[in-house]
Amino acid sequence: MKIFNKNIFYLFTITAALGLTSCSDDDFSDGLDNQAPVVTIHEPTSDEAVAVGGEVHLDVELEDDVELASYKIEVHNDFDGHDHDRPFGVEQTIPWSLNQTQELDPGQTNYTIHQHLEVPENAAEGAYHVGIIVLDQAGNQSEAYVRIIVGEEHSGEEHGITITDVHTEDAAKGGEFHVEASVNAEHGIQTISVNLHGHDLTPEGDEEDWTYSNDFTTYSGNSAEFVEHIDVPANATAGEYHITITVIDTEGHTHSEGSHFHITE
């Protein structure tokens, strides 16, 4: 009688284990992929120097356990609190920014990015972030960034440019983002550049990984009150964002200040 009970117990245990395994397999076949892809940046390396007008060599590995969907290459400046000189002989410089998305062929679990990014001849010198954002077919997202130096990083140099009283307001999806600041430039204002990007955001459904970059040339003189309203896409991903305001004077010197804000539902 004892042996009979023990056999029943073993049979019940095996049946339960098979049931759990079957349930797990069904979940996977139903498309429950919760594992984010992996991004490995081999090149460029941290703080690698690149010439203005030169090239940034990308060597990046993408991996996913099920299927990769797409990747985006992003470049934005990291000028906060620093000044940057223009290259000799260049009439006008602007911060370099790039957003480039590539869809991948179905069925790929591994992909290597070998690409050369051309640095514009009029790129303002200084520190930049090169980012790779990758999505798998289930919508899981991963991102990795590396800091590079275009030309030289002129930290601590003073060229008589100040950006003070920076004021930003949180904005709703589909609404307007308001920003203002007091700008002074000893040698005159040539351009005020604005760059917006999100921080560790994961778009869902039809949401957009929203970035914004624009150069405003309507401001001039030695001082100005910078006031702008920027349209926020209705499908922008809600969360924390960063704004960088960069002032370029008539001699090509630049200075930037940054601030954080939120996009709300």
N, C-alpha and C positions, 0 to 999 in steps of 0.2 A: 504493500500500500504506500509506503514511504517512497519507494522507487517510482511508482506511478505518478505521485504528486510532483516529484523532482523533474520528471520528464515533461510534465505539463508546464512547469515553471520555465524550463529551458525553451520549450516551443513558443511560449508566450513572449519571452525575451527576444528571440530571433525574429518573430513576426513583427514585434514593435519596432525593432531596429530597421527591418526592411521597409516598414511603413514610413519611418522618418527619412530614410534615404530617398524613397520614392517621392516624398513631399518636397525634399530639397531639390531633386532633379526637376520636378515640375515647376518649382519657382524659377529655376534658372531658364527653363525652356519658355517660360512666360515673359522673359525679358527683364528679370529683376537683376540688373547689373549695377551694383553700387560702388564698384571699385574705380577710382579715378585713374586716368592714364599717367604715365611717368615721363618727365621731361629731363633730359641730361644735356647741358650745354658744355661742349668741349672747347669751342671757340666762338666768340672771342673770350679771352681770359680776363679776370678782374683787373680793372684799371689799365687795360691795354691801351696804348697810345695809337691813334689813327690820324693821318694827315688830313687837313681840310682839302676836299677834292679827291681824296683817296678812296679806299674800299675797306669795308668791314667784312671779314670772312666768317660766315656762319657754318659751324659744324655741330649739328644738334641731333640727338637721337630721341625718337618718340616711340613709346611702347604702350600697349593696352592688352588686357587679358582677353578681350572679346573682339572689338573692332574699333579702329580709329575713324574719326569723321572729318575733322578739319583742324587747321592750325592758323594762328595769326602771329605775324611779326609786328612788334610795336617798338618805336623809338621815341623817347621824349627826353627833354633836358632835365638836368638835376642842378640847376643854377642857384637854388635857394641860398641867399646870403652871400653870393660870390659875384665878382665882376669878371668880364671876359673881353679880351681884345679881338679885333677883327684881323684877318690875314692881310698882309701887306698888299696894297694895290687893289683891294676889293672895295667897290664903292658903297655897298650896302650889305649888312649881314643880318640874318634872321636865325632864330633857334631851329635846329633840324628836328623835324617830326615825321613819323612814318606810321601808317597803319595798312597792313597788307594781309589779306585773308586768302587761304588756299584750301579748296575742298580736296579730299583724298578719295582715291578709287575704293569701291566697296571691298570688304574682305581683308583689309590690311591690319595687321596687329603690330607691325614694326615699320618705321619709316625714318629715313635719315635725310635731314635738310642740309644740302650743300649749296650755298648761295653766297653771292657777293653783293653787298649793299653799297651803292655809290653814295659817298658823302658829298652833298652839294658844295659847289665852289664858294658859295656865299654863306656857308654854315657858320654861325657864331661859335667861337672856340669855347671849350669848357667840358664839364662832365655831363654824360648822358647815360640813360638806362636803355639797354636793349632787352626786350622781353619776348618770350615765346609763350603763347597761350594755346593750349590744345584741348579739343573736345573729342569725346568718344561718341558712338552712335546712341548711347543711352542718355547723353547730355551731361555726363560727368566732366568736370573741367579741372585742369592743372595749369600752373603757370610758373615760370622761372625767369629771373632777371639777372643781368650782369652789368656792372658799371664800367664804362669805357671813357677815355679822354680824347676828345677831338681837338687836335692842335695842342694847345697848352691850357692848363688850368691856372688862371690868374687869381687865386684866392688872396683876399686881403688887399688887393689894389683898389685905390680910390680914384674915381673919375668924376666926382661931383654929381652922381646920380643917386636920388633917394626915392623910395616908394614907402609912404607912410599911410596911416589911417586906413589900412585895408579892411573893408567891410564886405562880408558875404552873407547871404541869407539862404537857408534851406529852401528847396524848391520841390514842388510836386511833379510827378510824371505827367508830361503833356503841358506843363506850365512854363514859367519863365524863371531863369536863374538871374538874380540881381547881384552885381559886383560894383564896387566903387573904391577908389584910392586916390590919394594926393601924390602927384608925380612932380619931381623937380630934376632938371638936367642942366648942369652948368653950360654945356656946349649946345644945348637945344635938343628938343625931342624929335627923333626921326620916325620911330615906330614903337608902338606898344603891342606886345604879343601876349596872347592868352592861350594856355594849354590846360585842358581838363582831362582827367582820367580817374577811373575807379580804383578802389583798394580791395583786392581779394574778393571780388564779386563773382557770383556764379549765376549766369542767366538761366532762366527756366522758360520752357515753351518758346514763344516767339519774342522773348525779351532780347534786347540789344546790349552788347557790352560797349556802352556809349563812351566815345572819346570826342574831344572837340579841340580844334586848333585854328586860330585866326590871327592875322596881323592887322592892327588898326593904324591907319596912316593919316587919319583926320585930326590927330592931336599934334600940336606944334608949339613953338616958343620954348621958354625956359621952365615953365611950370604949367600944369593942367590938372583939372579935376576929372579923373577917369571914371566914367559912369556908363555901364553897358547892361543891357538885358538880353540874355541868351536863351533861345527856345530849347526846351528839354523835350526830347522825343517821348511820345506816349508809351513806347515800349522799352524805355530805358530801365536798366536794372536798378532797383532801389538799393540804397546803402551809402557807404562813405565814399566821398570823392575828394580829390586834391586839385587845387588850382594853382598854377604858377603864372605870375605876371612878370613879364620881362620888358624892361625899357631899353631901347637902343638909341644912343644919341647920334648926332650928326657926324661924329668922328668914328663911329662904329663900336664904341664901348658899350657894354651891357651890364645891367644889374637886375636881379630878380628877387622877388619875395613870394612866399607861398602861404596858403591857408587851406583849411579843411571845411567841408560842408557836407550835407546829406541830401540825397534825392529820396523823397518819401512816396508811398503808395497814393 
